[in-house]
Amino acid sequence: MKSILIKLLLIFLMGVFLFYLFYSPSLKFDVLENPAKEKISNEDIKPSSKNTVKRPKLSKGLGVYIGKNINQFTEQYGYPKRIYDSNFNYKNFVYEFKDQYYILGVNNKKIVMAYATGKNAKSYPFKIGQSADNIFNGNAIVSEPIIKTKQSEYQFQLTEVDIKTQTLIQYDDIFVQVYIDRISNKVMAMRYIEPNTLVQMQPYAMSSKGKTIEKTANNEIHTKDEVAINSNKVLTMFEITNYMRKINGRQLLETNELINHVAQFQVASLNKEKQKKVKQVEDEIGSELNKLDINYLHLSQNIAFNFDDVPSLINSWLNSDEHRENMLNRNINEMGGGISGSYYSLIFINNENRDTQAD
C-alpha cells in the first residue's frame, strides 16, 4: 500500500512539472543591477588609523599620468583611436596597442582617470594576469577608506565582495582600483583615479560629511547625443570583453551588426518600461535572430542595469557565475550589444556560418 501511495505521489508531481513546463508563462531571469548604487547617508566620518594606509607615490606605469596634461601622454603615445563623453566630468580617450588597452578620463586637458588592461599594459604596481594573492599578501587593504576633497570628506564602505573583486589601494594622492577575477584569482585590469573623480564615480557604498550626493539611474531617452555616446560605449564593451577572453585564453569574438540592432531594440524597450526582468533568451532574442536568418548553434545573453561605465560593468559580469560563463564560453564566435539609459545588453552566439576555432 505504501509503495502505491509513493508511486501516485510521484505521478502527481510529474504531472505538475509537465503542466508548468508546457503551459506556464515564459521563464524570466534577473537583470544584473549595480550593487554599489546605494543612497549616500549623512553619517559622520569616524577617523581611525585603520582608515588610511598611504603608500609612496607611483614611480612608473600609467598611474604617473594622473593629474598631468593630456598633451604629455599624446606626445609619447599619439592620438586616441576615439574620444567620447562619459557619465562623469571627463571625456574618454581610448588607446589600443599590442596587448595594451587604455581609457583615459580627461577633464579640461587634465587626466583624472586611467583604466588599463591587456597582458602588456603598463599597469604598475601589478601586472595584468598575475595572481591576486600577491596583492593581499603584501598590502593592508582598508575596508573603510576616507577620501578628502576640497568640498568635503567621504568614506567608502568596501564589502567583502568588493575587496575580492575591485579592491582599492591608495598611493600618495592617487587611488588604484584593482579589478580581480575571483574565479581564476587573476588581476584583470587596473584603474587609477584622482580623489574628486573617485567620489563622483562612487564605485562603493559611501557616506559623506557635508555635501551629500545621491546616485541615480541614467534615465535619458534616445537623444542624438546619447545615441552617439552609447555607440562608443558599445564598442568599448566589445573591446574589453575580448580582452577578458584573451587573458583567459579564449578565442576573440567577431561583432555582428544585425545582432546589435536586436540588442539595441531590446534595451530601448527595457529602458522605456523600466523592467527588471527579461524573458528567456530563446523566446525573445532567438525569435528575432531567426527573423534575420541568423543560424546559431548557441545563444546566451548578459543584461545589466544602473552601471555608469563599461569597465565596472564588465568586471561585475566577470564575477557573476552565470554572466561569466556566457562571456567566456568557448563555443561562441560572435557578439552584439546595445545600451539605452542605464540598461546594457550583450548577446553571444555560435554562428554556424562562421568557423569557431578550438582553444
VOBA-1610 file (N, C-alpha, C; in pm, whole numbers, padded with zeros to 5 digits, always signed):
BEGIN
Met+00083-00121+00000Met+00000+00000+00000Met+00087+00127+00000Lys+00192+00120+00082Lys+00282+00237+00092Lys+00349+00265-00041Ser+00392+00158-00112Ser+00460+00177-00240Ser+00365+00235-00343Ile+00238+00197-00336Ile+00139+00251-00430Ile+00121+00401-00410Leu+00113+00443-00280Leu+00097+00585-00249Leu+00217+00665-00298Ile+00337+00609-00283Ile+00458+00678-00329Ile+00455+00695-00480Lys+00412+00588-00552Lys+00404+00596-00698Lys+00302+00701-00742Leu+00187+00706-00671Leu+00084+00804-00704Leu+00135+00946-00681Leu+00211+00965-00573Leu+00267+01096-00542Leu+00365+01140-00650Leu+00448+01045-00694Leu+00546+01077-00799Leu+00476+01112-00929Ile+00369+01040-00962Ile+00294+01069-01084Ile+00233+01208-01077Phe+00179+01242-00956Phe+00118+01374-00938Phe+00223+01484-00955Leu+00340+01467-00893Leu+00446+01568-00903Leu+00495+01582-01047Met+00505+01470-01117Met+00548+01475-01257Met+00445+01550-01341Gly+00316+01529-01311Gly+00212+01599-01384Gly+00218+01750-01362Val+00243+01791-01235Val+00256+01934-01203Val+00373+01994-01279Phe+00485+01921-01281Phe+00605+01971-01351Phe+00579+01989-01500Leu+00515+01888-01563Leu+00488+01896-01707Leu+00390+02008-01739Phe+00292+02027-01650Phe+00197+02136-01672Phe+00269+02270-01668Tyr+00356+02287-01568Tyr+00433+02413-01556Tyr+00524+02433-01676Leu+00586+02322-01721Leu+00681+02331-01831Leu+00616+02377-01960Phe+00495+02324-01988Phe+00434+02348-02118Phe+00330+02460-02118Tyr+00275+02493-02001Tyr+00164+02589-02001Tyr+00191+02716-01920Ser+00301+02720-01851Ser+00330+02839-01772Ser+00382+02949-01863Pro+00377+03077-01816Pro+00434+03186-01895Pro+00584+03165-01913Ser+00643+03237-02007Ser+00787+03224-02034Ser+00866+03252-01908Leu+00967+03171-01884Leu+01056+03195-01771Leu+01128+03328-01789Lys+01162+03390-01680Lys+01235+03515-01687Lys+01360+03507-01600Phe+01459+03589-01633Phe+01578+03593-01549Phe+01606+03736-01510Asp+01676+03752-01397Asp+01700+03885-01343Asp+01806+03959-01423Val+01790+04090-01425Val+01890+04179-01481Val+01992+04206-01371Leu+02121+04199-01404Leu+02225+04226-01305Leu+02225+04376-01274Glu+02196+04411-01149Glu+02191+04552-01109Glu+02315+04587-01030Asn+02365+04707-01053Asn+02487+04753-00987Asn+02467+04758-00837Pro+02541+04678-00759Pro+02522+04675-00613Pro+02575+04799-00544Ala+02656+04881-00612Ala+02715+04999-00548Ala+02619+05116-00542Lys+02504+05106-00614Lys+02413+05219-00620Lys+02324+05227-00496Glu+02383+05265-00386Glu+02310+05283-00263Glu+02309+05431-00228Lys+02201+05476-00168Lys+02192+05616-00130Lys+02297+05651-00027Ile+02360+05765-00045Ile+02462+05811+00048Ile+02394+05864+00173Ser+02449+05831+00288Ser+02393+05879+00413Ser+02470+06000+00463Asn+02417+06063+00569Asn+02484+06178+00628Asn+02559+06140+00755Glu+02596+06014+00766Glu+02666+05970+00886Glu+02801+06042+00898Asp+02838+06073+01020Asp+02966+06139+01043Asp+03080+06043+01013Ile+03188+06098+00961Ile+03308+06020+00937Ile+03375+05990+01071Lys+03418+05868+01088Lys+03485+05830+01211Lys+03630+05798+01181Pro+03717+05899+01191Pro+03859+05878+01158Pro+03923+05772+01246Ser+04011+05699+01187Ser+04084+05594+01258Ser+04214+05567+01183Ser+04312+05518+01252Ser+04438+05483+01185Ser+04418+05374+01082Lys+04306+05302+01097Lys+04276+05194+01003Lys+04211+05245+00875Asn+04170+05375+00873Asn+04101+05430+00758Asn+04197+05473+00647Thr+04324+05486+00679Thr+04419+05536+00580Thr+04550+05460+00586Val+04587+05403+00474Val+04721+05345+00456Val+04774+05402+00326Lys+04854+05509+00336Lys+04901+05578+00217Lys+05039+05525+00179Arg+05049+05474+00058Arg+05176+05422+00009Arg+05249+05528-00072Pro+05378+05505-00100Pro+05455+05607-00175Pro+05396+05635-00313Lys+05428+05749-00368Lys+05383+05791-00498Lys+05429+05691-00604Leu+05342+05664-00703Leu+05378+05572-00811Leu+05493+05631-00892Ser+05589+05546-00925Ser+05709+05593-00994Ser+05710+05559-01143Lys+05619+05471-01186Lys+05614+05433-01327Lys+05476+05377-01359Gly+05457+05343-01486Gly+05328+05289-01528Gly+05229+05399-01562Leu+05108+05358-01598Leu+05005+05451-01643Leu+04965+05549-01534Gly+04974+05506-01409Gly+04931+05589-01297Gly+05005+05721-01282Val+05127+05730-01335Val+05205+05854-01319Val+05144+05969-01400Tyr+05053+05938-01493Tyr+04993+06042-01575Tyr+04872+06107-01509Ile+04825+06053-01397Ile+04712+06115-01329Ile+04751+06255-01282Gly+04668+06353-01319Gly+04696+06492-01285Gly+04778+06565-01390Lys+04829+06490-01489Lys+04912+06551-01594Lys+04825+06598-01712Asn+04882+06685-01793Asn+04815+06733-01913Asn+04812+06621-02017Ile+04701+06607-02086Ile+04686+06501-02186Ile+04793+06512-02295Asn+04843+06633-02319Asn+04946+06651-02421Asn+05072+06572-02389Gln+05103+06555-02260Gln+05220+06477-02222Gln+05204+06331-02262Phe+05080+06284-02259Phe+05055+06145-02299Phe+05057+06131-02450Thr+04994+06224-02520Thr+04989+06213-02666Thr+05127+06232-02729Glu+05213+06308-02664Glu+05349+06325-02717Glu+05423+06192-02722Gln+05392+06104-02629Gln+05459+05975-02624Gln+05382+05864-02695Tyr+05248+05869-02686Tyr+05167+05759-02738Tyr+05081+05794-02859Gly+05080+05920-02898Gly+04999+05959-03013Gly+04856+05990-02975Tyr+04772+06005-03077Tyr+04633+06042-03054Tyr+04546+05918-03033Pro+04436+05932-02960Pro+04350+05817-02931Pro+04275+05767-03054Lys+04229+05642-03048Lys+04151+05586-03158Lys+04010+05646-03162Arg+03961+05693-03046Arg+03833+05766-03043Arg+03820+05839-02908Ile+03733+05940-02909Ile+03704+06020-02789Ile+03552+06030-02776Tyr+03502+06010-02655Tyr+03357+06026-02635Tyr+03327+06065-02490Asp+03209+06123-02470Asp+03168+06168-02337Asp+03142+06050-02245Ser+03163+06071-02117Ser+03131+05971-02016Ser+03013+06019-01933Asn+02973+05941-01834Asn+02868+05982-01742Asn+02921+06072-01632Phe+03051+06101-01636Phe+03115+06178-01531Phe+03169+06310-01587Asn+03261+06373-01515Asn+03308+06506-01555Asn+03425+06500-01652Tyr+03442+06388-01721Tyr+03554+06376-01814Tyr+03510+06311-01944Lys+03594+06326-02045Lys+03576+06256-02171Lys+03667+06134-02175Asn+03622+06028-02239Asn+03701+05906-02253Asn+03791+05914-02376Phe+03920+05899-02355Phe+04017+05889-02465Phe+04061+05743-02471Val+04029+05673-02580Val+04057+05530-02591Val+04182+05506-02675Tyr+04276+05430-02617Tyr+04400+05394-02685Tyr+04412+05242-02688Glu+04469+05191-02796Glu+04494+05047-02805Glu+04623+05020-02880Phe+04708+04938-02816Phe+04833+04893-02877Phe+04836+04742-02866Lys+04946+04680-02898Lys+04955+04534-02892Lys+04941+04485-02747Asp+04831+04414-02720Asp+04802+04363-02586Asp+04803+04473-02480Gln+04766+04594-02521Gln+04752+04706-02427Gln+04626+04782-02463Tyr+04542+04803-02363Tyr+04417+04877-02384Tyr+04401+04978-02273Tyr+04386+05106-02310Tyr+04377+05213-02212Tyr+04255+05302-02239Ile+04192+05345-02131Ile+04091+05450-02139Ile+04135+05560-02042Leu+04158+05679-02094Leu+04195+05793-02011Leu+04075+05884-01993Gly+04047+05924-01869Gly+03943+06021-01841Gly+04007+06159-01838Val+03965+06248-01929Val+04029+06379-01943Val+03928+06490-01917Asn+03960+06575-01821Asn+03876+06689-01785Asn+03959+06817-01798Asn+03919+06906-01890Asn+03994+07030-01913Asn+04142+07002-01937Lys+04167+06903-02021Lys+04302+06862-02063Lys+04382+06793-01953Lys+04322+06773-01836Lys+04391+06703-01728Lys+04342+06560-01717Ile+04435+06467-01705Ile+04399+06326-01690Ile+04358+06300-01545Val+04232+06261-01525Val+04181+06239-01389Val+04150+06092-01361Met+04150+06010-01467Met+04123+05866-01453Met+04197+05793-01563Ala+04247+05674-01533Ala+04313+05592-01635Ala+04283+05445-01608Tyr+04227+05378-01708Tyr+04195+05234-01700Tyr+04291+05158-01789Ala+04340+05045-01741Ala+04437+04966-01818Ala+04405+04818-01810Thr+04411+04751-01926Thr+04403+04605-01929Thr+04485+04555-02048Gly+04500+04424-02056Gly+04586+04365-02159Gly+04716+04316-02097Lys+04767+04204-02148Lys+04884+04141-02086Lys+05009+04228-02087Asn+05018+04321-02182Asn+05137+04408-02188Asn+05109+04549-02135Ala+04995+04567-02071Ala+04959+04700-02021Ala+05059+04748-01916Lys+05083+04878-01917Lys+05173+04940-01818Lys+05093+04964-01691Ser+05069+04855-01618Ser+04974+04856-01505Ser+05043+04852-01369Tyr+05164+04906-01360Tyr+05237+04910-01233Tyr+05147+04967-01122Pro+05149+04910-01001Pro+05246+04816-00946Pro+05210+04668-00962Phe+05101+04638-01032Phe+05063+04498-01053Phe+05059+04468-01202Lys+05073+04342-01236Lys+05074+04301-01376Lys+04943+04232-01409Ile+04887+04267-01524Ile+04763+04203-01568Ile+04787+04054-01589Gly+04702+03973-01528Gly+04715+03827-01538Gly+04786+03764-01420Gln+04846+03846-01333Gln+04917+03789-01217Gln+04817+03742-01112Ser+04864+03660-01020Ser+04779+03612-00912Ser+04745+03726-00818Ala+04621+03731-00774Ala+04578+03835-00681Ala+04633+03812-00541Asp+04686+03693-00516Asp+04744+03664-00384Asp+04853+03764-00349Asn+04929+03806-00449Asn+05039+03900-00424Asn+04988+04033-00373Ile+04867+04070-00411Ile+04809+04197-00366Ile+04773+04188-00218Phe+04706+04080-00181Phe+04658+04068-00044Phe+04769+04030+00054Asn+04871+03964+00004Asn+04982+03925+00093Asn+05071+04044+00127Gly+05085+04137+00034Gly+05180+04245+00057Gly+05120+04380+00086Asn+04987+04387+00093Asn+04921+04517+00115Asn+04812+04506+00220Ala+04806+04606+00307Ala+04698+04615+00404Ala+04580+04682+00334Ile+04473+04608+00312Ile+04356+04661+00241Ile+04265+04732+00341Val+04233+04856+00314Val+04146+04935+00402Val+04001+04919+00354Ser+03914+04870+00441Ser+03775+04845+00402Ser+03687+04968+00413Glu+03731+05069+00488Glu+03652+05192+00502Glu+03743+05314+00483Pro+03798+05330+00363Pro+03891+05441+00338Pro+03821+05577+00339Ile+03894+05679+00381Ile+03844+05817+00380Ile+03907+05891+00263Ile+03824+05957+00184Ile+03872+06034+00069Ile+03846+06181+00097Lys+03952+06259+00095Lys+03940+06402+00123Lys+03947+06482-00007Thr+03849+06571-00026Thr+03849+06662-00139Thr+03836+06805-00086Lys+03839+06903-00173Lys+03823+07042-00131Lys+03683+07069-00077Gln+03586+06991-00125Gln+03447+07012-00084Gln+03415+06950+00052Ser+03467+06829+00076Ser+03428+06757+00196Ser+03516+06635+00216Glu+03477+06552+00313Glu+03538+06422+00334Glu+03433+06315+00309Tyr+03476+06206+00250Tyr+03385+06098+00217Tyr+03446+05967+00265Gln+03360+05874+00298Gln+03408+05744+00342Gln+03337+05632+00265Phe+03416+05548+00202Phe+03361+05432+00133Phe+03350+05315+00229Gln+03255+05229+00201Gln+03245+05102+00274Gln+03259+04988+00173Leu+03376+04926+00172Leu+03400+04814+00081Leu+03349+04686+00146Thr+03264+04615+00074Thr+03217+04486+00123Thr+03325+04380+00100Glu+03300+04263+00152Glu+03394+04153+00130Glu+03406+04120-00019Val+03293+04130-00089Val+03295+04106-00234Val+03376+04214-00305Asp+03359+04340-00263Asp+03438+04449-00321Asp+03588+04423-00307Ile+03628+04384-00190Ile+03771+04361-00163Ile+03825+04249-00253Lys+03743+04150-00279Lys+03787+04035-00359Lys+03780+04060-00509Thr+03701+04160-00551Thr+03680+04179-00695Thr+03720+04317-00747Gln+03718+04419-00662Gln+03756+04554-00705Gln+03813+04631-00585Thr+03922+04579-00535Thr+03981+04638-00414Thr+04041+04775-00444Leu+04059+04855-00340Leu+04105+04993-00353Leu+04231+05014-00270Ile+04335+05067-00334Ile+04463+05092-00268Ile+04506+05235-00297Gln+04556+05304-00193Gln+04598+05443-00210Gln+04749+05454-00222Tyr+04793+05529-00325Tyr+04935+05559-00345Tyr+04950+05711-00346Asp+05003+05766-00238Asp+05012+05910-00221Asp+04872+05969-00239Asp+04849+06056-00338Asp+04717+06117-00357Asp+04638+06052-00470Ile+04680+05935-00514Ile+04611+05864-00621Ile+04553+05733-00566Phe+04431+05702-00608Phe+04369+05576-00568Phe+04372+05478-00685Val+04398+05352-00655Val+04407+05249-00758Val+04303+05141-00730Gln+04213+05122-00825Gln+04120+05010-00819Gln+04183+04892-00891Val+04186+04778-00825Val+04239+04657-00886Val+04121+04565-00916Tyr+04094+04544-01044Tyr+03984+04457-01085Tyr+04034+04313-01089Ile+03966+04226-01014Ile+04010+04088-00995Ile+03901+03992-01041Asp+03942+03887-01109Asp+03853+03776-01142Asp+03861+03677-01026Arg+03757+03672-00945Arg+03764+03590-00823Arg+03769+03440-00853Ile+03725+03398-00971Ile+03726+03256-01005Ile+03868+03210-01038Ser+03934+03283-01127Ser+04072+03247-01164Ser+04174+03309-01069Asn+04128+03404-00986Asn+04214+03476-00892Asn+04324+03553-00964Lys+04288+03610-01081Lys+04383+03689-01159Lys+04347+03837-01155Val+04450+03920-01164Val+04429+04063-01186Val+04392+04083-01332Met+04275+04143-01357Met+04225+04158-01494Met+04241+04299-01549Ala+04241+04397-01461Ala+04252+04536-01506Ala+04287+04624-01386Met+04330+04747-01417Met+04363+04846-01314Met+04298+04978-01352Arg+04259+05053-01250Arg+04206+05187-01275Arg+04268+05284-01175Tyr+04330+05390-01228Tyr+04395+05493-01146Tyr+04304+05615-01144Ile+04276+05671-01025Ile+04177+05778-01014Ile+04221+05884-00913Glu+04200+06011-00948Glu+04227+06116-00851Glu+04103+06130-00760Pro+04118+06184-00637Pro+04011+06179-00536Pro+03876+06236-00579Asn+03874+06355-00641Asn+03746+06416-00678Asn+03668+06328-00776Thr+03738+06270-00870Thr+03673+06184-00968Thr+03625+06055-00903Leu+03702+06002-00810Leu+03663+05880-00739Leu+03533+05902-00663Val+03521+06017-00598Val+03398+06049-00524Val+03280+06060-00621Gln+03302+06123-00734Gln+03194+06137-00831Gln+03151+06002-00887Met+03247+05914-00911Met+03216+05782-00967Met+03146+05693-00866Gln+03179+05708-00740Gln+03121+05631-00630Gln+03108+05482-00662Pro+03220+05414-00672Pro+03215+05271-00705Pro+03178+05181-00587Tyr+03167+05241-00468Tyr+03131+05165-00347Tyr+03024+05243-00270Ala+02959+05175-00175Ala+02866+05245-00087Ala+02943+05354-00014Met+02880+05472+00001Met+02955+05586+00052Met+02873+05672+00148Ser+02937+05719+00252Ser+02876+05816+00343Ser+02956+05944+00334Ser+02893+06056+00366Ser+02961+06183+00350Ser+02939+06275+00469Lys+03028+06368+00483Lys+03017+06472+00585Lys+03011+06604+00511Gly+02900+06673+00517Gly+02885+06794+00440Gly+02792+06771+00324Lys+02838+06801+00205Lys+02756+06789+00086Lys+02723+06642+00057Thr+02597+06615+00031Thr+02556+06478+00001Thr+02529+06462-00149Ile+02550+06340-00197Ile+02530+06308-00338Ile+02446+06181-00342Glu+02348+06178-00429Glu+02268+06057-00445Glu+02282+06008-00588Lys+02327+05886-00603Lys+02343+05828-00736Lys+02209+05777-00785Thr+02175+05813-00906Thr+02050+05767-00966Thr+02078+05707-01103Ala+01984+05630-01151Ala+02000+05568-01282Ala+01993+05673-01391Asn+02059+05644-01500Asn+02056+05732-01617Asn+01931+05699-01697Asn+01829+05783-01685Asn+01700+05755-01749Asn+01678+05836-01875Glu+01786+05882-01936Glu+01773+05965-02056Glu+01705+05887-02169Ile+01625+05959-02246Ile+01565+05898-02366Ile+01667+05905-02478His+01633+05852-02592His+01728+05848-02703His+01742+05985-02770Thr+01832+06065-02720Thr+01866+06189-02787Thr+01978+06159-02886Lys+02004+06253-02974Lys+02111+06235-03073Lys+02245+06215-03005Asp+02272+06297-02899Asp+02399+06286-02829Asp+02412+06152-02757Glu+02301+06106-02695Glu+02307+05982-02621Glu+02334+05864-02713Val+02273+05866-02830Val+02295+05758-02926Val+02442+05752-02967Ala+02504+05867-02990Ala+02646+05872-03028Ala+02733+05821-02914Ile+02702+05864-02791Ile+02780+05820-02674Ile+02767+05670-02655Asn+02643+05620-02663Asn+02620+05477-02640Asn+02682+05391-02749Ser+02688+05441-02871Ser+02754+05366-02978Ser+02901+05344-02944Asn+02965+05447-02888Asn+03104+05433-02845Asn+03117+05341-02724Lys+03021+05348-02634Lys+03024+05260-02517Lys+03007+05114-02556Val+02924+05090-02659Val+02907+04953-02708Val+03040+04901-02765Leu+03111+04984-02840Leu+03242+04945-02891Leu+03338+04912-02777Thr+03335+04995-02673Thr+03420+04969-02555Thr+03382+04838-02489Met+03253+04809-02484Met+03205+04683-02426Met+03258+04564-02505Phe+03257+04574-02639Phe+03313+04468-02722Phe+03463+04451-02696Glu+03532+04563-02693Glu+03679+04559-02681Glu+03723+04499-02548Ile+03663+04545-02439Ile+03704+04493-02308Ile+03663+04348-02292Thr+03546+04311-02347Thr+03505+04169-02342Thr+03609+04081-02409Asn+03659+04123-02524Asn+03761+04043-02594Asn+03893+04040-02516Tyr+03926+04148-02447Tyr+04047+04143-02364Tyr+04030+04046-02247Met+03912+04044-02186Met+03887+03949-02078Met+03896+03805-02131Arg+03845+03783-02251Arg+03853+03650-02310Arg+03999+03613-02341Lys+04074+03706-02396Lys+04213+03678-02432Lys+04297+03646-02310Ile+04278+03722-02202Ile+04353+03697-02078Ile+04321+03559-02023Asn+04197+03513-02047Asn+04155+03381-02000Asn+04175+03272-02105Gly+04249+03301-02212Gly+04281+03200-02311Gly+04168+03162-02403Arg+04075+03255-02427Arg+03962+03226-02515Arg+03981+03292-02652Gln+03909+03240-02750Gln+03908+03297-02884Gln+03841+03434-02882Leu+03892+03527-02962Leu+03830+03659-02973Leu+03700+03648-03053Leu+03604+03730-03020Leu+03474+03726-03086Leu+03464+03835-03193Glu+03397+03800-03303Glu+03365+03899-03405Glu+03234+03967-03365Thr+03212+04089-03413Thr+03087+04158-03385Thr+02994+04144-03506Asn+02865+04146-03477Asn+02763+04128-03581Asn+02664+04244-03571Glu+02659+04325-03675Glu+02575+04445-03675Glu+02427+04411-03662Leu+02385+04299-03718Leu+02244+04261-03708Leu+02207+04229-03563Ile+02300+04164-03492Ile+02275+04134-03351Ile+02270+04264-03271Asn+02353+04361-03310Asn+02350+04492-03243Asn+02210+04553-03249His+02147+04545-03366His+02014+04602-03382His+01913+04533-03290Val+01923+04401-03279Val+01833+04325-03193Val+01853+04366-03047Ala+01979+04374-03005Ala+02009+04412-02867Ala+01964+04554-02836Gln+01987+04646-02931Gln+01951+04786-02909Gln+01801+04804-02896Phe+01726+04733-02979Phe+01580+04742-02972Phe+01531+04690-02836Gln+01594+04584-02788Gln+01552+04525-02660Gln+01578+04620-02543Val+01701+04676-02534Val+01732+04762-02420Val+01653+04894-02426Ala+01623+04941-02547Ala+01540+05061-02559Ala+01402+05035-02500Ser+01349+04915-02524Ser+01219+04877-02468Ser+01228+04862-02317Leu+01336+04800-02268Leu+01355+04784-02124Leu+01364+04920-02055Asn+01438+05011-02117Asn+01457+05144-02058Asn+01325+05221-02054Lys+01246+05206-02158Lys+01117+05276-02164Lys+01022+05224-02057Glu+01022+05093-02035Glu+00926+05031-01943Glu+00986+05009-01804Lys+01117+05037-01788Lys+01188+05023-01660Lys+01172+04881-01603Gln+01193+04782-01690Gln+01179+04644-01648Gln+01302+04596-01573Lys+01281+04507-01478Lys+01392+04447-01405Lys+01405+04297-01434Lys+01310+04243-01514Lys+01319+04104-01554Lys+01300+04095-01705Val+01363+03996-01765Val+01362+03982-01910Val+01319+03840-01945Lys+01243+03827-02053Lys+01201+03694-02096Lys+01321+03608-02131Gln+01300+03478-02124Gln+01405+03383-02156Gln+01467+03416-02292Val+01598+03406-02301Val+01671+03448-02420Val+01617+03384-02547Glu+01591+03256-02541Glu+01545+03183-02660Glu+01411+03238-02709Asp+01327+03283-02616Asp+01196+03335-02653Asp+01207+03471-02722Glu+01280+03562-02658Glu+01279+03700-02704Glu+01385+03728-02810Ile+01509+03689-02783Ile+01619+03718-02875Ile+01623+03615-02989Gly+01606+03488-02954Gly+01614+03383-03055Gly+01516+03403-03169Ser+01393+03442-03138Ser+01294+03462-03243Ser+01333+03577-03335Glu+01395+03683-03278Glu+01438+03796-03360Glu+01554+03758-03451Leu+01646+03678-03399Leu+01758+03632-03482Leu+01710+03543-03595Asn+01610+03461-03564Asn+01554+03374-03668Asn+01492+03455-03781Lys+01428+03567-03745Lys+01368+03654-03847Lys+01475+03713-03940Leu+01595+03728-03887Leu+01705+03786-03965Leu+01788+03678-04035Asp+01739+03553-04028Asp+01806+03439-04091Asp+01948+03420-04036Ile+01965+03446-03907Ile+02093+03417-03841Ile+02083+03278-03779Asn+02158+03186-03833Asn+02154+03048-03784Asn+02260+03030-03676Tyr+02218+02989-03559Tyr+02311+02977-03447Tyr+02299+02840-03380Leu+02412+02797-03326Leu+02417+02670-03253Leu+02414+02693-03103His+02441+02817-03061His+02439+02853-02919His+02394+02997-02908Leu+02319+03028-02803Leu+02272+03164-02780Leu+02267+03191-02630Ser+02326+03302-02588Ser+02318+03345-02448Ser+02325+03496-02444Gln+02293+03553-02328Gln+02288+03698-02318Gln+02320+03745-02177Asn+02392+03857-02168Asn+02413+03927-02042Asn+02340+04060-02046Ile+02264+04089-01941Ile+02194+04216-01931Ile+02226+04277-01795Ala+02243+04408-01792Ala+02273+04477-01665Ala+02200+04610-01661Phe+02187+04661-01539Phe+02116+04786-01517Phe+02189+04872-01414Asn+02191+05003-01439Asn+02238+05101-01342Asn+02390+05102-01324Phe+02463+05072-01429Phe+02608+05087-01427Phe+02644+05216-01501Asp+02743+05287-01449Asp+02780+05416-01507Asp+02883+05405-01618Asp+02962+05299-01616Asp+03061+05287-01723Asp+03090+05141-01751Val+03154+05117-01864Val+03173+04981-01913Val+03274+04900-01830Pro+03391+04955-01792Pro+03486+04873-01715Pro+03428+04812-01588Ser+03352+04890-01511Ser+03293+04835-01389Ser+03187+04730-01421Leu+03114+04751-01530Leu+03013+04653-01572Leu+03078+04520-01609Ile+03180+04524-01693Ile+03245+04401-01738Ile+03304+04325-01619Asn+03361+04398-01524Asn+03416+04331-01406Asn+03307+04265-01323Ser+03190+04328-01315Ser+03078+04269-01242Ser+03027+04143-01312Trp+03016+04148-01444Trp+02976+04028-01518Trp+03078+03916-01498Leu+03205+03952-01499Leu+03310+03851-01485Leu+03302+03782-01350Asn+03247+03851-01250Asn+03240+03794-01115Asn+03100+03748-01076Ser+03014+03733-01177Ser+02883+03672-01158Ser+02883+03541-01236Asp+02863+03430-01168Asp+02886+03298-01227Asp+02819+03280-01363Glu+02690+03310-01372Glu+02617+03287-01497Glu+02666+03381-01607His+02685+03508-01573His+02730+03605-01674His+02872+03576-01719Arg+02955+03531-01625Arg+03093+03495-01659Arg+03095+03379-01757Glu+03011+03278-01730Glu+03005+03161-01819Glu+02964+03202-01960Asn+02869+03293-01969Asn+02826+03342-02101Asn+02940+03414-02172Met+03009+03501-02100Met+03112+03586-02161Met+03237+03507-02201Leu+03270+03403-02125Leu+03392+03326-02152Leu+03364+03191-02218Asn+03243+03172-02265Asn+03206+03045-02328Asn+03301+03014-02445Arg+03349+02890-02451Arg+03442+02850-02558Arg+03370+02825-02691Asn+03238+02808-02685Asn+03165+02767-02805Asn+03087+02881-02869Ile+03139+03002-02859Ile+03076+03116-02926Ile+03180+03184-03016Asn+03130+03254-03117Asn+03223+03321-03209Asn+03178+03460-03251Glu+03056+03501-03208Glu+03008+03635-03241Glu+02937+03699-03122Met+02935+03831-03123Met+02859+03903-03020Met+02798+04029-03081Gly+02698+04078-03013Gly+02636+04205-03050Gly+02580+04267-02924Gly+02569+04399-02921Gly+02525+04463-02797Gly+02450+04591-02820Gly+02389+04640-02711Gly+02317+04765-02715Gly+02311+04827-02578Ile+02293+04960-02573Ile+02284+05035-02448Ile+02174+05139-02462Ser+02089+05150-02360Ser+01988+05254-02357Ser+01966+05295-02213Gly+01982+05427-02183Gly+01973+05470-02044Gly+02078+05398-01963Ser+02036+05329-01858Ser+02129+05252-01775Ser+02119+05102-01801Tyr+02056+05063-01911Tyr+02045+04922-01948Tyr+02152+04885-02050Tyr+02217+04773-02025Tyr+02323+04722-02113Tyr+02288+04579-02153Ser+02312+04546-02279Ser+02287+04410-02327Ser+02404+04363-02412Leu+02446+04240-02391Leu+02550+04178-02473Leu+02502+04038-02508Ile+02485+04011-02637Ile+02434+03884-02686Ile+02550+03804-02746Phe+02557+03676-02714Phe+02662+03588-02764Phe+02599+03474-02843Ile+02658+03443-02959Ile+02608+03329-03037Ile+02725+03250-03095Asn+02695+03127-03129Asn+02783+03049-03215Asn+02715+03047-03352Asn+02762+03134-03439Asn+02705+03144-03574Asn+02758+03027-03656Glu+02668+02939-03697Glu+02714+02818-03766Glu+02773+02848-03904Asn+02754+02971-03952Asn+02815+03010-04079Asn+02955+03066-04064Arg+03002+03074-03938Arg+03137+03122-03910Arg+03212+03014-03832Asp+03333+02986-03869Asp+03411+02882-03802Asp+03445+02925-03660Thr+03436+02831-03566Thr+03479+02852-03429Thr+03608+02775-03408Gln+03716+02846-03379Gln+03845+02781-03360Gln+03851+02714-03224Ala+03918+02606-03218Ala+03939+02538-03090Ala+04043+02612-03009Asp+04023+02619-02877Asp+04120+02686-02791Asp+04237+02594-02762
//
